[in-house]
Amino acid sequence: MKMKEYAKAIVAAITAGLAALATGLADGTMSPVEWVLVASAVVAAGGVVFGVPNADPEDAPEHLAEG
């Protein structure tokens, strides 16, 4: 198992979680419902990004191809 394969999903999950946490902390406190929303954002963002396959570099337009 390579970490590189999961990096985008992990970053998306962390970013969504932090955004939801910041929103929940806007009033200075976190309710149980807000914690559930943070967890839901983490799972949803990580799952959606993980489910989308990486693009094949050979299919990239020539101006974006490496090399």
C-alpha positions as YAML, in Angstrom:
chain: A
units: angstrom
residues:
- id: 1
  name: MET
  ca: [0.00, 0.00, 0.00]
- id: 2
  name: LYS
  ca: [1.50, 3.31, -1.12]
- id: 3
  name: MET
  ca: [0.75, 6.50, 0.77]
- id: 4
  name: LYS
  ca: [0.87, 8.41, -2.50]
- id: 5
  name: GLU
  ca: [-2.31, 6.64, -3.63]
- id: 6
  name: TYR
  ca: [-4.24, 8.02, -0.67]
- id: 7
  name: ALA
  ca: [-2.62, 11.44, -0.28]
- id: 8
  name: LYS
  ca: [-5.32, 13.41, -2.12]
- id: 9
  name: ALA
  ca: [-8.11, 11.78, -0.14]
- id: 10
  name: ILE
  ca: [-6.34, 12.39, 3.17]
- id: 11
  name: VAL
  ca: [-5.69, 16.05, 2.35]
- id: 12
  name: ALA
  ca: [-9.31, 16.52, 1.25]
- id: 13
  name: ALA
  ca: [-10.61, 14.90, 4.43]
- id: 14
  name: ILE
  ca: [-8.38, 17.02, 6.67]
- id: 15
  name: THR
  ca: [-9.26, 20.22, 4.81]
- id: 16
  name: ALA
  ca: [-13.00, 19.55, 4.98]
- id: 17
  name: GLY
  ca: [-12.76, 18.66, 8.65]
- id: 18
  name: LEU
  ca: [-10.85, 21.81, 9.49]
- id: 19
  name: ALA
  ca: [-13.32, 23.95, 7.54]
- id: 20
  name: ALA
  ca: [-16.26, 22.39, 9.37]
- id: 21
  name: LEU
  ca: [-14.44, 22.75, 12.68]
- id: 22
  name: ALA
  ca: [-13.74, 26.43, 12.04]
- id: 23
  name: THR
  ca: [-17.39, 27.00, 11.20]
- id: 24
  name: GLY
  ca: [-18.51, 25.18, 14.33]
- id: 25
  name: LEU
  ca: [-16.14, 27.17, 16.52]
- id: 26
  name: ALA
  ca: [-17.39, 30.51, 15.19]
- id: 27
  name: ASP
  ca: [-19.47, 30.96, 18.34]
- id: 28
  name: GLY
  ca: [-16.66, 29.74, 20.61]
- id: 29
  name: THR
  ca: [-18.14, 26.33, 21.42]
- id: 30
  name: MET
  ca: [-18.82, 22.99, 19.75]
- id: 31
  name: SER
  ca: [-22.14, 21.21, 20.18]
- id: 32
  name: PRO
  ca: [-22.53, 17.46, 19.59]
- id: 33
  name: VAL
  ca: [-24.34, 18.20, 16.33]
- id: 34
  name: GLU
  ca: [-21.40, 20.27, 15.13]
- id: 35
  name: TRP
  ca: [-19.01, 17.40, 15.93]
- id: 36
  name: VAL
  ca: [-21.20, 15.10, 13.85]
- id: 37
  name: LEU
  ca: [-21.01, 17.59, 10.98]
- id: 38
  name: VAL
  ca: [-17.20, 17.68, 11.26]
- id: 39
  name: ALA
  ca: [-17.06, 13.88, 11.12]
- id: 40
  name: SER
  ca: [-19.50, 13.80, 8.21]
- id: 41
  name: ALA
  ca: [-17.43, 16.33, 6.27]
- id: 42
  name: VAL
  ca: [-14.25, 14.29, 6.83]
- id: 43
  name: VAL
  ca: [-15.85, 11.03, 5.69]
- id: 44
  name: ALA
  ca: [-17.67, 12.56, 2.73]
- id: 45
  name: ALA
  ca: [-14.70, 14.52, 1.37]
- id: 46
  name: GLY
  ca: [-12.26, 11.67, 1.84]
- id: 47
  name: GLY
  ca: [-14.64, 9.17, 0.28]
- id: 48
  name: VAL
  ca: [-15.50, 11.30, -2.72]
- id: 49
  name: VAL
  ca: [-11.90, 12.14, -3.54]
- id: 50
  name: PHE
  ca: [-10.78, 8.55, -2.94]
- id: 51
  name: GLY
  ca: [-13.51, 7.29, -5.28]
- id: 52
  name: VAL
  ca: [-12.39, 9.41, -8.24]
- id: 53
  name: PRO
  ca: [-9.59, 7.65, -10.11]
- id: 54
  name: ASN
  ca: [-6.37, 9.48, -10.88]
- id: 55
  name: ALA
  ca: [-5.97, 10.65, -14.44]
- id: 56
  name: ASP
  ca: [-3.70, 8.60, -16.66]
- id: 57
  name: PRO
  ca: [-0.69, 10.79, -17.51]
- id: 58
  name: GLU
  ca: [-0.65, 9.36, -21.04]
- id: 59
  name: ASP
  ca: [-4.13, 10.79, -21.64]
- id: 60
  name: ALA
  ca: [-3.10, 14.31, -20.60]
- id: 61
  name: PRO
  ca: [-2.91, 17.04, -23.24]
- id: 62
  name: GLU
  ca: [0.59, 17.51, -24.60]
- id: 63
  name: HIS
  ca: [1.12, 20.88, -22.90]
- id: 64
  name: LEU
  ca: [0.41, 19.25, -19.51]
- id: 65
  name: ALA
  ca: [2.33, 16.03, -20.03]
- id: 66
  name: GLU
  ca: [5.53, 15.57, -18.09]
- id: 67
  name: GLY
  ca: [8.76, 15.07, -19.88]
...
